[in-house]
Amino acid sequence: MKQCATRYCGAFLRTLQKSADSNVAIGVLFLAAAGLVVAAIIVSAHDAKKNEATPLAKDFHGRYIEVVRCQDIGEIPCGGLAPFSFEIRNISESSVRLQKGPASCTCLVSEMTSHVVQPSKSATITGTIEGGHRNGPQEIRFSLRAEPMQPPVDPTKTPNKEDVIFTVSGRVRTDRGVLPTVIRVKTMRETSGIIRRPFGVLWEAAQDATLNIESADLPAGVSIELPPNLKRKGGLMEFPGVIVVEPAKLPADGNPFTGSTTLSIKSPASKSSYLFTLHVVVEILNDVVAFPKIVSWSKAGGNDPVTVHLEAADGINVTIDNVSFDKTLLDCRVNAPAEGERHIVVKCLTLDVAKVLRTEIKVDLTYGAEQKKMTITVPVLIL
């Protein structure tokens, strides 16, 4: 706009120099002055519009305040805290007093930067929501009252207060932990000593946490142990535990024996806890090794191996001495269990099954402290 006015003045001066007629010059001067006035008005209006404040994107425009009333804070960590904030702007000509009401859940804690807001100024409500042991979507509300410091002249036409309901929504994440659900122990009455079955709890949270035993309903001869002072720093935390079984103390009847224990992951800083149940199943085996009565193998499997799963009783050492098979099978190998494990896998490659409908795998083993011998025969059905 200012450039246009400058060009207009320059054109006027050039016209005045070329004109020999004073009347013409006076007329041109008059037109130039009028043009400058119009240009000045346009420039002023343009600058005023340019400097005008951009209105905030608020969803509540009252007589005194404007705010955004709803906020989705996304994930709320289980056992942790998630922050939120709201801005309250005073759009009236009077100072406004703010008073925060109670929340619909004690898991929400908040505070205000100021309880009195001057005209055209703002205050902020900041707070946190505690995930605790809740699951899934959450929606918490709290109220706010705004009152002008100078009451309106006519309260019947102008309200003397405004009430706003704020809503904070989010989802408590429960997929940040690997929690054991069932511990199975298979043993024999003849097993001497104590069986210790370790387990682990993997948990992720922002706060430090401890693993605790809340309650236990376990059969006689079964107990649970946790290391003392089991506290971990925030982040990815791993908690160890042990299920202890004394076969000699198990009840005479009731095989299998079942029970459960309730564990909690507690965050001392946020005073929250997450509870979960661990089930324990103890089964008394009749044999040292549990094995399938028959294994089927389909010709459609092509090069898939014939696989036999054996399960040794807890508390008894088992050693595989030999695996025997006929010419139908080839290269039978044993994946021996690691220390403390009881699963044994035998895999055999097939050689020629065109005319064979049935074969078998024999496993010779030694078990127990007395080094007793045993042979297991597993039939293999060719389909």
Stockholm file with secondary structure:
# STOCKHOLM 1.0

chainA/1-383         MKQCATRYCGAFLRTLQKSADSNVAIGVLFLAAAGLVVAAIIVSAHDAKKNEATPLAKDFHGRYIEVVRCQDIGEIPCGGLAPFSFEIRNISESSVRLQKGPASCTCLVSEMTSHVVQPSKSATITGTIEGGHRNGPQEIRFSLRAEPMQPPVDPTKTPNKEDVIFTVSGRVRTDRGVLPTVIRVKTMRETSGIIRRPFGVLWEAAQDATLNIESADLPAGVSIELPPNLKRKGGLMEFPGVIVVEPAKLPADGNPFTGSTTLSIKSPASKSSYLFTLHVVVEILNDVVAFPKIVSWSKAGGNDPVTVHLEAADGINVTIDNVSFDKTLLDCRVNAPAEGERHIVVKCLTLDVAKVLRTEIKVDLTYGAEQKKMTITVPVLIL
#=GR chainA/1-383 SS CHHHHHHHHHHHHHHHHHCCCHHHHHHHHHHHHHHHHHHHHHHHHHHHHHHSCCCCCCSEECSSEEECCEEEEEEEETTSEEEEEEEEEECSSSCEEEEEEEESSTTEEEEESCSEECTTCEEEEEEEEECTTCCEEEEEEEEEEEEESSCCSCTTTSCSCEEEEEEEEEEEECCSEECCCEEEEEECTTCCSCEEEEEEEEEEESSCEEEEEEEEECCTTEEEECCTTCEECSEEEEEEEEEEECGGGSCSSCSSEEEEEEEEEEETTTTEEEEEEEEEEEEECSSSEECCSCEEECGGGTTCCEEEEEEECTTCCEEEEEEEECTTEEEEEEECCCTTCCEEEEEEEECCCSSCSEEEEEEEEEETTTTEEEEEEEEEEEC
#=GC SS_cons         CHHHHHHHHHHHHHHHHHCCCHHHHHHHHHHHHHHHHHHHHHHHHHHHHHHSCCCCCCSEECSSEEECCEEEEEEEETTSEEEEEEEEEECSSSCEEEEEEEESSTTEEEEESCSEECTTCEEEEEEEEECTTCCEEEEEEEEEEEEESSCCSCTTTSCSCEEEEEEEEEEEECCSEECCCEEEEEECTTCCSCEEEEEEEEEEESSCEEEEEEEEECCTTEEEECCTTCEECSEEEEEEEEEEECGGGSCSSCSSEEEEEEEEEEETTTTEEEEEEEEEEEEECSSSEECCSCEEECGGGTTCCEEEEEEECTTCCEEEEEEEECTTEEEEEEECCCTTCCEEEEEEEECCCSSCSEEEEEEEEEETTTTEEEEEEEEEEEC
//
